[in-house]
Amino acid sequence: MASSVSTLCSMNDFTSKASIDAILAEINADNSSILSALMKELSKEVVVVEEASASELMLKEVRSDDEAYEMYNDYAFRKGFSIRKGLIRTSRRTGLWIMRRFLCSNSSFKDVKKETLRKYERSKLRTGCTAFVQFSITNEGVWTVVRHNMTHNHHMIPADKRYLLRSQRDITGEQLKYLSSMKASGCRVSDLLRAMRKEVGGSPNLGFITADAYNALAAEKAMKLDGKDCNQLIRYFAQRQSSESDFYYDFELDEHGHLISFFWRDGRMKRDYEYFGDLLVFDTTYRTNRYDMICAPFVGMNHHCNNVVFGLGFLVTLEEKTL
């Protein structure tokens, strides 16, 4: 550094004192930014958390995948972390499972290339944690814990927040049935959840969060619209359109390929609309029983003051994109 300064000072014919000061200031600024970045990297906290000095799960035996998951999940709740299902190894000769592994939910990292574009960015919680439990499975169906890595590279969750861990949340069949039946009776889901929290003594005792309830209700509705009925309906519409020139139908799918709305009208409906289409009512107050879809008829009135149908549609929701 001294030689560089002397060299700069000897260049009086080409460089002024002010220019030399500016160059020195720039060099010092670059050195300080490099130093600060280095100190920031060195000051990052390295977290190493051991679950215990010795494993309490080693050589324990269970009889099924569900039992193994529940055993490790209960253990994880006591320690303060969430789990997820991991590697499965099968026998080449019999095709049966011979090994099963369950991981800490912070294990590994998400593949950025496989992530889909979203309007919002999800929190990145995975830290490459190496904690796991591994079961060896015999031909008789006995699951035995043979490996248990108890080292985590992240902090454990406090006891008063552990009910929020994903693997600890589950909505039971009775709870879902209650929500579904009361929702069908006209009650708001938010009011039902408020009442359920009060009944059990607070959110930690409920077993799930608000998003879980809405997701379970949506999944239940999607299961009612099975692919067989939908495909059969579309085939029926296509057959009628091929044999009837005035028959028209249309349908809409969501991003997962699920049917969310469909509409049709035949030749008689078309002729009724041509004669009596001055008055048209679009009504969405009716729902079907089995599929819980909104029935949306296009209704008018003929010259005898009787109702006539101009078309008929079914919608899963009343969102603007389905109308």
Contacts in CASP RR format, 6 or more apart in sequence:
PFRMAT RR
TARGET T0000
AUTHOR 0000-0000-0000
METHOD contacts of the structure
MODEL  1
MASSVSTLCSMNDFTSKASIDAILAEINADNSSILSALMKELSKEVVVVE
EASASELMLKEVRSDDEAYEMYNDYAFRKGFSIRKGLIRTSRRTGLWIMR
RFLCSNSSFKDVKKETLRKYERSKLRTGCTAFVQFSITNEGVWTVVRHNM
THNHHMIPADKRYLLRSQRDITGEQLKYLSSMKASGCRVSDLLRAMRKEV
GGSPNLGFITADAYNALAAEKAMKLDGKDCNQLIRYFAQRQSSESDFYYD
FELDEHGHLISFFWRDGRMKRDYEYFGDLLVFDTTYRTNRYDMICAPFVG
MNHHCNNVVFGLGFLVTLEEKTL
5 20 0 8 1.000
5 24 0 8 1.000
8 15 0 8 1.000
8 20 0 8 1.000
8 23 0 8 1.000
8 24 0 8 1.000
9 20 0 8 1.000
46 153 0 8 1.000
47 152 0 8 1.000
47 153 0 8 1.000
47 154 0 8 1.000
47 155 0 8 1.000
48 151 0 8 1.000
48 152 0 8 1.000
48 153 0 8 1.000
49 151 0 8 1.000
49 152 0 8 1.000
49 153 0 8 1.000
49 154 0 8 1.000
49 155 0 8 1.000
49 156 0 8 1.000
50 150 0 8 1.000
50 151 0 8 1.000
50 152 0 8 1.000
51 79 0 8 1.000
51 131 0 8 1.000
51 150 0 8 1.000
51 151 0 8 1.000
51 152 0 8 1.000
52 150 0 8 1.000
55 145 0 8 1.000
55 148 0 8 1.000
55 150 0 8 1.000
56 75 0 8 1.000
57 71 0 8 1.000
57 72 0 8 1.000
57 75 0 8 1.000
57 133 0 8 1.000
57 145 0 8 1.000
57 148 0 8 1.000
58 145 0 8 1.000
58 146 0 8 1.000
58 148 0 8 1.000
59 144 0 8 1.000
59 145 0 8 1.000
59 146 0 8 1.000
60 71 0 8 1.000
60 144 0 8 1.000
60 145 0 8 1.000
61 142 0 8 1.000
61 143 0 8 1.000
61 144 0 8 1.000
61 145 0 8 1.000
62 68 0 8 1.000
62 71 0 8 1.000
62 135 0 8 1.000
62 143 0 8 1.000
63 141 0 8 1.000
63 142 0 8 1.000
63 143 0 8 1.000
64 143 0 8 1.000
65 100 0 8 1.000
65 143 0 8 1.000
67 143 0 8 1.000
68 100 0 8 1.000
68 102 0 8 1.000
68 135 0 8 1.000
68 143 0 8 1.000
69 83 0 8 1.000
69 85 0 8 1.000
69 102 0 8 1.000
72 83 0 8 1.000
72 102 0 8 1.000
72 133 0 8 1.000
73 83 0 8 1.000
73 167 0 8 1.000
73 168 0 8 1.000
76 82 0 8 1.000
76 83 0 8 1.000
76 104 0 8 1.000
76 165 0 8 1.000
76 167 0 8 1.000
77 162 0 8 1.000
77 165 0 8 1.000
77 168 0 8 1.000
79 156 0 8 1.000
80 156 0 8 1.000
80 157 0 8 1.000
80 159 0 8 1.000
80 162 0 8 1.000
80 165 0 8 1.000
81 104 0 8 1.000
81 105 0 8 1.000
81 106 0 8 1.000
81 131 0 8 1.000
81 152 0 8 1.000
81 154 0 8 1.000
81 156 0 8 1.000
81 157 0 8 1.000
81 165 0 8 1.000
82 104 0 8 1.000
82 105 0 8 1.000
82 106 0 8 1.000
82 157 0 8 1.000
82 165 0 8 1.000
82 166 0 8 1.000
82 167 0 8 1.000
82 168 0 8 1.000
83 102 0 8 1.000
83 103 0 8 1.000
83 104 0 8 1.000
83 105 0 8 1.000
83 167 0 8 1.000
84 102 0 8 1.000
84 103 0 8 1.000
84 104 0 8 1.000
84 105 0 8 1.000
84 107 0 8 1.000
84 166 0 8 1.000
84 167 0 8 1.000
85 102 0 8 1.000
85 103 0 8 1.000
86 100 0 8 1.000
86 101 0 8 1.000
86 102 0 8 1.000
86 103 0 8 1.000
86 132 0 8 1.000
87 99 0 8 1.000
87 100 0 8 1.000
87 101 0 8 1.000
88 97 0 8 1.000
88 99 0 8 1.000
88 100 0 8 1.000
88 101 0 8 1.000
89 97 0 8 1.000
89 98 0 8 1.000
89 99 0 8 1.000
89 100 0 8 1.000
90 96 0 8 1.000
90 97 0 8 1.000
90 98 0 8 1.000
91 97 0 8 1.000
91 98 0 8 1.000
94 139 0 8 1.000
96 137 0 8 1.000
96 139 0 8 1.000
97 137 0 8 1.000
98 136 0 8 1.000
98 137 0 8 1.000
99 134 0 8 1.000
99 135 0 8 1.000
99 136 0 8 1.000
99 137 0 8 1.000
100 134 0 8 1.000
100 135 0 8 1.000
100 137 0 8 1.000
100 143 0 8 1.000
101 132 0 8 1.000
101 133 0 8 1.000
101 134 0 8 1.000
101 135 0 8 1.000
102 132 0 8 1.000
102 133 0 8 1.000
102 135 0 8 1.000
103 129 0 8 1.000
103 131 0 8 1.000
103 132 0 8 1.000
104 129 0 8 1.000
104 130 0 8 1.000
104 131 0 8 1.000
104 132 0 8 1.000
104 152 0 8 1.000
105 125 0 8 1.000
105 126 0 8 1.000
105 165 0 8 1.000
105 166 0 8 1.000
105 167 0 8 1.000
106 125 0 8 1.000
106 126 0 8 1.000
106 127 0 8 1.000
106 128 0 8 1.000
106 129 0 8 1.000
106 152 0 8 1.000
106 153 0 8 1.000
106 154 0 8 1.000
107 126 0 8 1.000
107 128 0 8 1.000
107 129 0 8 1.000
107 130 0 8 1.000
107 131 0 8 1.000
107 132 0 8 1.000
108 126 0 8 1.000
108 128 0 8 1.000
109 126 0 8 1.000
109 128 0 8 1.000
110 124 0 8 1.000
110 126 0 8 1.000
127 153 0 8 1.000
127 154 0 8 1.000
128 153 0 8 1.000
129 152 0 8 1.000
129 153 0 8 1.000
129 154 0 8 1.000
130 149 0 8 1.000
130 151 0 8 1.000
130 152 0 8 1.000
130 153 0 8 1.000
131 149 0 8 1.000
131 150 0 8 1.000
131 151 0 8 1.000
131 152 0 8 1.000
132 147 0 8 1.000
132 148 0 8 1.000
132 149 0 8 1.000
133 145 0 8 1.000
133 147 0 8 1.000
133 148 0 8 1.000
133 149 0 8 1.000
134 145 0 8 1.000
134 146 0 8 1.000
134 147 0 8 1.000
134 148 0 8 1.000
135 143 0 8 1.000
135 144 0 8 1.000
135 145 0 8 1.000
135 146 0 8 1.000
136 143 0 8 1.000
136 144 0 8 1.000
136 146 0 8 1.000
137 143 0 8 1.000
137 144 0 8 1.000
138 144 0 8 1.000
157 164 0 8 1.000
157 165 0 8 1.000
160 204 0 8 1.000
162 168 0 8 1.000
163 169 0 8 1.000
163 203 0 8 1.000
163 204 0 8 1.000
163 207 0 8 1.000
164 209 0 8 1.000
168 207 0 8 1.000
169 207 0 8 1.000
169 208 0 8 1.000
169 209 0 8 1.000
169 212 0 8 1.000
170 207 0 8 1.000
170 208 0 8 1.000
170 212 0 8 1.000
171 207 0 8 1.000
171 208 0 8 1.000
171 212 0 8 1.000
171 213 0 8 1.000
171 216 0 8 1.000
175 196 0 8 1.000
175 208 0 8 1.000
176 216 0 8 1.000
176 217 0 8 1.000
176 220 0 8 1.000
178 192 0 8 1.000
178 196 0 8 1.000
179 189 0 8 1.000
179 192 0 8 1.000
179 193 0 8 1.000
179 213 0 8 1.000
179 216 0 8 1.000
179 217 0 8 1.000
180 217 0 8 1.000
180 220 0 8 1.000
182 192 0 8 1.000
183 189 0 8 1.000
183 192 0 8 1.000
183 217 0 8 1.000
184 292 0 8 1.000
189 213 0 8 1.000
189 214 0 8 1.000
189 217 0 8 1.000
190 210 0 8 1.000
193 210 0 8 1.000
193 213 0 8 1.000
196 206 0 8 1.000
197 203 0 8 1.000
197 206 0 8 1.000
200 206 0 8 1.000
203 209 0 8 1.000
221 291 0 8 1.000
221 292 0 8 1.000
221 316 0 8 1.000
222 258 0 8 1.000
224 290 0 8 1.000
224 291 0 8 1.000
224 292 0 8 1.000
225 258 0 8 1.000
225 259 0 8 1.000
225 291 0 8 1.000
225 293 0 8 1.000
225 316 0 8 1.000
227 259 0 8 1.000
230 259 0 8 1.000
233 262 0 8 1.000
234 251 0 8 1.000
234 262 0 8 1.000
237 247 0 8 1.000
237 249 0 8 1.000
237 251 0 8 1.000
237 262 0 8 1.000
237 264 0 8 1.000
240 247 0 8 1.000
240 249 0 8 1.000
240 266 0 8 1.000
241 247 0 8 1.000
241 248 0 8 1.000
241 249 0 8 1.000
244 266 0 8 1.000
244 267 0 8 1.000
246 266 0 8 1.000
246 267 0 8 1.000
246 270 0 8 1.000
246 271 0 8 1.000
247 264 0 8 1.000
247 265 0 8 1.000
247 266 0 8 1.000
247 267 0 8 1.000
248 264 0 8 1.000
248 265 0 8 1.000
248 270 0 8 1.000
249 262 0 8 1.000
249 263 0 8 1.000
249 264 0 8 1.000
249 265 0 8 1.000
250 262 0 8 1.000
250 263 0 8 1.000
250 264 0 8 1.000
251 259 0 8 1.000
251 261 0 8 1.000
251 262 0 8 1.000
251 263 0 8 1.000
252 259 0 8 1.000
252 260 0 8 1.000
252 261 0 8 1.000
252 262 0 8 1.000
252 322 0 8 1.000
253 259 0 8 1.000
253 260 0 8 1.000
254 260 0 8 1.000
259 316 0 8 1.000
260 315 0 8 1.000
260 316 0 8 1.000
260 317 0 8 1.000
260 322 0 8 1.000
261 313 0 8 1.000
261 314 0 8 1.000
261 315 0 8 1.000
261 316 0 8 1.000
261 322 0 8 1.000
262 313 0 8 1.000
262 314 0 8 1.000
263 311 0 8 1.000
263 312 0 8 1.000
263 313 0 8 1.000
263 314 0 8 1.000
264 311 0 8 1.000
264 312 0 8 1.000
264 313 0 8 1.000
265 273 0 8 1.000
265 298 0 8 1.000
265 310 0 8 1.000
265 311 0 8 1.000
265 312 0 8 1.000
269 308 0 8 1.000
269 309 0 8 1.000
269 310 0 8 1.000
269 311 0 8 1.000
270 310 0 8 1.000
272 300 0 8 1.000
272 302 0 8 1.000
272 308 0 8 1.000
272 309 0 8 1.000
272 310 0 8 1.000
273 280 0 8 1.000
273 310 0 8 1.000
273 311 0 8 1.000
275 302 0 8 1.000
276 300 0 8 1.000
276 301 0 8 1.000
276 302 0 8 1.000
276 303 0 8 1.000
276 308 0 8 1.000
277 300 0 8 1.000
277 310 0 8 1.000
279 300 0 8 1.000
279 301 0 8 1.000
280 298 0 8 1.000
280 299 0 8 1.000
280 300 0 8 1.000
280 310 0 8 1.000
281 298 0 8 1.000
281 299 0 8 1.000
281 300 0 8 1.000
282 296 0 8 1.000
282 297 0 8 1.000
282 298 0 8 1.000
282 299 0 8 1.000
283 296 0 8 1.000
283 297 0 8 1.000
283 299 0 8 1.000
284 294 0 8 1.000
284 295 0 8 1.000
284 296 0 8 1.000
284 315 0 8 1.000
284 318 0 8 1.000
286 294 0 8 1.000
286 295 0 8 1.000
286 297 0 8 1.000
287 293 0 8 1.000
287 294 0 8 1.000
287 295 0 8 1.000
288 295 0 8 1.000
288 314 0 8 1.000
291 314 0 8 1.000
293 314 0 8 1.000
293 315 0 8 1.000
293 316 0 8 1.000
294 314 0 8 1.000
294 315 0 8 1.000
294 316 0 8 1.000
294 317 0 8 1.000
294 318 0 8 1.000
295 312 0 8 1.000
295 313 0 8 1.000
295 314 0 8 1.000
296 312 0 8 1.000
296 313 0 8 1.000
296 314 0 8 1.000
296 315 0 8 1.000
297 309 0 8 1.000
297 311 0 8 1.000
297 312 0 8 1.000
297 313 0 8 1.000
298 309 0 8 1.000
298 310 0 8 1.000
298 311 0 8 1.000
298 312 0 8 1.000
299 307 0 8 1.000
299 308 0 8 1.000
299 309 0 8 1.000
299 310 0 8 1.000
300 307 0 8 1.000
300 308 0 8 1.000
300 309 0 8 1.000
300 310 0 8 1.000
301 307 0 8 1.000
301 308 0 8 1.000
302 308 0 8 1.000
315 322 0 8 1.000
315 323 0 8 1.000
316 322 0 8 1.000
END
